[in-house]
Amino acid sequence: MVEVRELHEMAEFERVDALFDDIWHFGPGNPPVTIELMRAISHAGGYVAGAFDGGRLVGGSVGFLAAGGALHSHVTGTVAGRGIGCELKLHQRRWALERGLERITWTYDPLVRRNAHFNLAKLGARPREYLPCFYGVMDDAINQGDESDRLLAEWSLAAPHVEALARREPHVTPVPDGAVVALADEGGRPVAGPADADAVLVAVPADVEGLRKADPGAAKAWRHAVRDVLGGLMAEGRPVTGFCGKSYYLVERA
């Protein structure tokens, strides 16, 4: 049974720092958040939490208060499997609601398919902004050499569909009739198609992290294709309304 709780002590922050390093293998002096900053965020009333399996730390999350009645979840990392990320997010949601906050925001790589499915299909968050190369070129072991495009996700905590998903009620986003594929995966490569329809599907690769190592050129092609197609549609004001079949962003007319 995984237990999630807030963290307040330096020794706890040191364990989170070690966990994050095990996950991302950041270079010396370049962690996603320092131990000292975790201490400051916690003391100032922000969010620093850990997920524990017995006495073992298996997940951590750090967030700070943001404008407009929101918590911005800056970094969350877990060991693989067992639904730890979901438990952390649900704890984060309860924490925010107890403090009168209406939204949680975070950024994620639009190319990582499992994260897109988790954020949109399992949690009910929605992308609000496409942010090209948001953190510059990355140099950690997972993202090394890649441009850090990000989607800014917004989780409206009291939205009916979010409340239903928080109760673990299953929901599948159907593909609307007449939807067209604006970006397809053909043999592991992105292929652009028509985008002038009420409903548009934008594919992402099955495993971009593996692709970066096996075929960096293909990974780069996906980066720029998704930036052009998905980022372009969002720049036109077209909302992303779901993630279909664990493969496609669904973009509809406003």
C-alpha positions as semicolon CSV with decimal commas, in nm:
position;residue;x (nm);y (nm);z (nm)
1;M;0,000;0,000;0,000
2;V;0,152;0,331;-0,110
3;E;0,124;0,620;0,137
4;V;0,159;0,981;0,017
5;R;0,239;1,258;0,264
6;E;0,389;1,605;0,279
7;L;0,760;1,639;0,354
8;H;0,919;1,898;0,581
9;E;1,264;1,779;0,690
10;M;1,603;1,819;0,520
11;A;1,665;1,444;0,537
12;E;1,339;1,386;0,345
13;F;1,433;1,640;0,079
14;E;1,770;1,469;0,040
15;R;1,590;1,142;-0,030
16;V;1,373;1,310;-0,296
17;D;1,686;1,459;-0,454
18;A;1,845;1,112;-0,469
19;L;1,527;0,964;-0,619
20;F;1,511;1,230;-0,891
21;D;1,878;1,170;-0,973
22;D;1,812;0,795;-1,003
23;I;1,528;0,869;-1,248
24;W;1,684;1,136;-1,471
25;H;2,062;1,117;-1,404
26;F;2,104;1,491;-1,421
27;G;2,459;1,620;-1,437
28;P;2,632;1,761;-1,128
29;G;2,477;2,088;-1,016
30;N;2,180;2,056;-1,252
31;P;1,890;1,890;-1,065
32;P;1,528;1,980;-1,152
33;V;1,495;2,129;-0,802
34;T;1,755;2,166;-0,529
35;I;1,730;2,042;-0,173
36;E;1,744;2,402;-0,052
37;L;1,460;2,508;-0,281
38;M;1,245;2,218;-0,161
39;R;1,307;2,341;0,192
40;A;1,206;2,697;0,097
41;I;0,894;2,590;-0,094
42;S;0,778;2,368;0,191
43;H;0,838;2,638;0,452
44;A;0,656;2,898;0,240
45;G;0,343;2,683;0,216
46;G;0,409;2,518;-0,118
47;Y;0,378;2,152;-0,203
48;V;0,652;1,897;-0,137
49;A;0,532;1,539;-0,101
50;G;0,666;1,187;-0,110
51;A;0,512;0,850;-0,186
52;F;0,627;0,564;0,037
53;D;0,606;0,190;0,001
54;G;0,674;0,092;0,360
55;G;0,987;0,286;0,442
56;R;1,102;0,314;0,082
57;L;1,055;0,643;-0,106
58;V;0,905;0,556;-0,445
59;G;0,784;0,896;-0,566
60;G;0,821;1,266;-0,506
61;S;0,650;1,584;-0,621
62;V;0,731;1,953;-0,580
63;G;0,497;2,243;-0,662
64;F;0,459;2,610;-0,587
65;L;0,165;2,849;-0,567
66;A;0,093;3,035;-0,890
67;A;-0,122;3,324;-1,004
68;G;-0,494;3,279;-1,054
69;G;-0,566;3,040;-0,769
70;A;-0,343;2,760;-0,894
71;L;-0,074;2,522;-0,780
72;H;0,200;2,474;-1,038
73;S;0,342;2,123;-1,014
74;H;0,703;2,178;-1,113
75;V;0,842;1,825;-1,102
76;T;0,706;1,479;-1,022
77;G;0,905;1,157;-1,044
78;T;0,829;0,798;-0,949
79;V;0,969;0,451;-0,983
80;A;0,797;0,261;-1,262
81;G;0,465;0,086;-1,219
82;R;0,207;0,039;-0,943
83;G;0,012;0,360;-1,012
84;I;0,235;0,573;-0,789
85;G;0,204;0,876;-1,016
86;C;-0,175;0,861;-0,993
87;E;-0,164;0,841;-0,613
88;L;0,065;1,146;-0,602
89;K;-0,163;1,344;-0,832
90;L;-0,475;1,259;-0,633
91;H;-0,298;1,363;-0,312
92;Q;-0,195;1,684;-0,484
93;R;-0,556;1,745;-0,588
94;R;-0,685;1,696;-0,232
95;W;-0,411;1,925;-0,099
96;A;-0,506;2,199;-0,346
97;L;-0,881;2,173;-0,284
98;E;-0,827;2,196;0,093
99;R;-0,655;2,530;0,032
100;G;-0,927;2,670;-0,194
101;L;-0,727;2,630;-0,515
102;E;-0,917;2,569;-0,836
103;R;-0,647;2,446;-1,073
104;I;-0,321;2,258;-1,091
105;T;-0,090;2,322;-1,384
106;W;0,225;2,147;-1,503
107;T;0,432;2,103;-1,816
108;Y;0,514;1,778;-1,992
109;D;0,679;1,662;-2,312
110;P;0,405;1,627;-2,578
111;L;0,597;1,344;-2,746
112;V;0,587;1,107;-2,448
113;R;0,276;0,906;-2,530
114;R;0,225;0,743;-2,189
115;N;0,236;1,084;-2,018
116;A;-0,014;1,231;-2,263
117;H;-0,251;0,939;-2,198
118;F;-0,204;0,969;-1,821
119;N;-0,251;1,346;-1,808
120;L;-0,546;1,373;-2,046
121;A;-0,727;1,038;-2,034
122;K;-0,668;0,927;-1,674
123;L;-0,660;1,263;-1,493
124;G;-0,870;1,481;-1,724
125;A;-0,618;1,764;-1,758
126;R;-0,619;1,968;-2,078
127;P;-0,328;2,131;-2,265
128;R;-0,361;2,509;-2,275
129;E;-0,036;2,625;-2,436
130;Y;0,238;2,483;-2,658
131;L;0,580;2,598;-2,537
132;P;0,865;2,539;-2,787
133;C;1,205;2,457;-2,635
134;F;1,077;2,575;-2,297
135;Y;1,383;2,473;-2,092
136;G;1,639;2,494;-2,373
137;V;1,828;2,188;-2,497
138;M;1,824;1,912;-2,233
139;D;2,133;1,727;-2,112
140;D;1,997;1,465;-1,870
141;A;2,032;1,096;-1,955
142;I;1,670;1,058;-2,072
143;N;1,635;1,374;-2,284
144;Q;1,997;1,436;-2,381
145;G;2,032;1,664;-2,683
146;D;1,659;1,708;-2,738
147;E;1,477;2,040;-2,757
148;S;1,250;2,074;-2,455
149;D;0,912;2,146;-2,613
150;R;0,641;2,131;-2,348
151;L;0,265;2,144;-2,322
152;L;0,124;2,344;-2,033
153;A;-0,149;2,122;-1,887
154;E;-0,430;2,262;-1,675
155;W;-0,626;2,041;-1,434
156;S;-0,959;2,200;-1,344
157;L;-1,007;2,029;-1,010
158;A;-1,385;2,065;-0,975
159;A;-1,478;1,996;-1,338
160;P;-1,736;1,714;-1,357
161;H;-1,520;1,492;-1,578
162;V;-1,221;1,539;-1,342
163;E;-1,431;1,452;-1,038
164;A;-1,557;1,138;-1,213
165;L;-1,204;1,029;-1,302
166;A;-1,089;1,100;-0,944
167;R;-1,359;0,855;-0,831
168;R;-1,193;0,603;-1,067
169;E;-1,491;0,599;-1,302
170;P;-1,363;0,477;-1,640
171;H;-1,393;0,706;-1,939
172;V;-1,284;0,659;-2,299
173;T;-1,260;0,955;-2,537
174;P;-1,425;0,845;-2,863
175;V;-1,297;0,948;-3,204
176;P;-1,560;1,186;-3,345
177;D;-1,724;1,103;-3,676
178;G;-1,544;1,274;-3,963
179;A;-1,217;1,320;-3,774
180;V;-0,910;1,353;-3,997
181;V;-0,551;1,256;-3,918
182;A;-0,335;1,567;-3,936
183;L;-0,022;1,381;-3,828
184;A;0,016;1,005;-3,874
185;D;0,277;0,749;-3,770
186;E;0,383;0,563;-4,084
187;G;0,664;0,317;-4,026
188;G;0,788;0,511;-3,724
189;R;0,804;0,843;-3,911
190;P;0,565;1,140;-3,888
191;V;0,357;1,210;-4,198
192;A;0,145;1,525;-4,216
193;G;-0,210;1,514;-4,348
194;P;-0,509;1,748;-4,374
195;A;-0,602;1,960;-4,073
196;D;-0,910;2,145;-4,200
197;A;-1,184;1,956;-4,015
198;D;-1,394;2,000;-3,704
199;A;-1,200;1,719;-3,535
200;V;-0,831;1,651;-3,595
201;L;-0,605;1,371;-3,470
202;V;-0,234;1,427;-3,405
203;A;-0,018;1,117;-3,352
204;V;0,289;1,090;-3,131
205;P;0,553;0,815;-3,148
206;A;0,512;0,495;-2,949
207;D;0,840;0,538;-2,758
208;V;1,022;0,865;-2,821
209;E;1,274;0,795;-2,543
210;G;1,388;0,477;-2,714
211;L;1,376;0,650;-3,051
212;R;1,618;0,920;-2,935
213;K;1,879;0,648;-2,884
214;A;1,794;0,422;-3,179
215;D;1,724;0,687;-3,444
216;P;1,794;1,047;-3,334
217;G;1,696;1,176;-3,677
218;A;1,349;1,025;-3,651
219;A;1,309;1,161;-3,297
220;K;1,401;1,509;-3,421
221;A;1,156;1,476;-3,711
222;W;0,878;1,393;-3,463
223;R;0,976;1,689;-3,244
224;H;0,939;1,936;-3,528
225;A;0,633;1,772;-3,683
226;V;0,437;1,777;-3,356
227;R;0,553;2,133;-3,291
228;D;0,433;2,242;-3,635
229;V;0,101;2,053;-3,639
230;L;-0,015;2,042;-3,278
231;G;0,151;2,370;-3,185
232;G;0,011;2,531;-3,498
233;L;-0,344;2,416;-3,429
234;M;-0,325;2,538;-3,069
235;A;-0,184;2,873;-3,186
236;E;-0,499;2,909;-3,398
237;G;-0,704;2,879;-3,079
238;R;-0,820;2,521;-3,135
239;P;-0,850;2,333;-2,804
240;V;-0,708;1,990;-2,731
241;T;-1,004;1,799;-2,588
242;G;-0,865;1,452;-2,523
243;F;-0,624;1,173;-2,607
244;C;-0,769;0,889;-2,816
245;G;-0,664;0,528;-2,834
246;K;-0,347;0,594;-2,635
247;S;-0,204;0,733;-2,961
248;Y;-0,360;1,061;-3,076
249;Y;-0,426;1,407;-2,944
250;L;-0,782;1,510;-3,031
251;V;-0,809;1,874;-3,141
252;E;-1,149;2,025;-3,209
253;R;-1,287;2,358;-3,319
254;A;-1,353;2,607;-3,038
